[in-house]
Amino acid sequence: MPISKIFVVRFFQLIKGRRFAEAERVLERIRLKTNETEWNSGYLHALDGILNAQKSSDSYAFIKNVDFENDKNLKKFRKDFLKEYKNKINADFDRGYFAAWADYMLTSSRDLTTAEKNAQQTVEAEEKS
């Protein structure tokens, strides 16, 4: 069975909300429902890394240095990860790994856009009052 995008998006949302125990449970569920392929192993390895890096205080971790409030940077990182994902030289494990990171950047960008739209609607509603 392929990796469920619904569970992955939920996992990313839990990570962003720093709800690590729930994120671990969702990750385990993803792991149980996923076929064992090299691509899936790489993808799951990236999810593990994202979770562990967010939980840690390692200031050198890539994820700790990403500005999740800057949509332009999120899109740039996603583009870079997609480039590596599409690179046929990379093994399936690596391609799965980069696909997970690209998905994380996409979800982060979408969440940021949604938050900005909600904030704008709130401001407009307050101006009407």
C-alpha positions in Angstrom: 0.0 0.0 0.0 1.4 3.5 -0.8 2.0 6.1 1.8 -1.3 7.8 2.8 -1.0 11.5 2.1 -3.8 12.2 4.7 -1.7 10.7 7.5 1.4 12.4 6.3 -0.3 15.8 6.3 -1.6 15.1 9.8 1.9 14.1 10.9 3.3 17.4 9.6 0.5 19.4 11.3 1.2 17.6 14.6 5.0 18.3 14.3 4.3 22.0 13.7 2.0 22.0 16.7 4.8 20.4 18.7 2.5 17.5 19.6 5.2 14.9 19.3 3.5 12.0 21.1 0.6 12.2 18.7 2.9 12.6 15.7 4.8 9.4 16.8 1.5 7.5 16.9 0.6 8.7 13.4 4.1 7.9 12.1 3.7 4.3 13.5 0.3 4.0 11.8 1.9 5.2 8.5 4.7 2.6 9.0 2.2 -0.2 9.6 0.1 0.6 6.5 3.1 1.0 4.1 4.7 -1.5 1.9 8.4 -2.1 2.5 10.1 -0.7 -0.6 13.3 1.3 -0.9 11.4 4.5 -1.8 9.0 4.1 1.2 12.0 3.4 3.5 13.6 6.6 2.4 10.4 8.5 2.9 9.8 7.1 6.4 13.4 7.8 7.3 12.9 11.4 6.4 9.7 11.6 8.5 11.7 10.1 11.4 14.4 12.7 10.9 11.9 15.6 10.8 10.3 14.4 14.1 13.7 13.8 15.9 15.1 17.1 14.7 12.1 19.1 15.9 12.2 17.3 19.2 15.9 18.0 19.7 17.7 21.2 20.6 20.3 20.8 17.9 20.7 24.2 16.4 22.6 22.8 13.5 19.7 20.7 12.2 18.4 22.0 8.9 14.8 22.2 10.1 15.8 24.4 13.0 17.2 27.0 10.5 14.2 27.1 8.2 12.0 30.2 8.4 8.5 28.6 8.2 7.0 32.1 8.0 8.7 32.9 4.7 6.8 31.4 1.8 9.4 32.3 -0.7 12.1 30.3 1.1 9.7 27.3 1.6 9.0 27.2 -2.1 12.7 27.5 -2.9 13.5 24.6 -0.6 10.7 22.5 -2.1 12.0 23.2 -5.6 15.5 22.1 -4.4 14.1 18.9 -2.8 12.0 18.1 -5.9 15.1 18.5 -8.1 16.9 15.8 -6.1 13.7 13.7 -6.0 13.5 13.8 -9.8 17.2 13.1 -10.3 17.4 9.6 -11.8 21.0 9.2 -10.5 19.7 9.0 -6.9 18.7 5.6 -5.6 15.0 5.0 -4.7 15.7 5.4 -1.0 17.2 8.9 -1.6 14.3 9.8 -3.9 11.8 8.8 -1.2 13.7 10.8 1.3 13.7 14.0 -0.8 10.0 13.5 -1.7 9.2 13.6 2.0 11.1 16.8 2.5 9.4 18.3 -0.6 6.0 17.3 0.8 6.9 18.9 4.2 7.8 22.2 2.5 4.6 22.1 0.4 2.4 21.4 3.5 4.2 24.2 5.3 3.7 26.6 2.5 0.0 25.8 2.2 -0.5 26.2 6.0 1.2 29.6 5.8 -1.0 30.7 2.9 -4.1 29.5 4.8 -3.0 31.3 7.9 -2.4 34.5 5.9 -5.8 34.3 4.3 -7.5 33.8 7.7 -5.7 36.7 9.2 -6.7 38.9 6.2 -10.3 37.9 6.6 -10.2 38.6 10.3 -8.8 42.1 9.6 -11.5 42.7 7.0 -14.3 41.5 9.3 -13.0 43.8 12.1 -12.9 46.8 9.7 -16.6 46.2 8.8 -17.6 46.2 12.5 
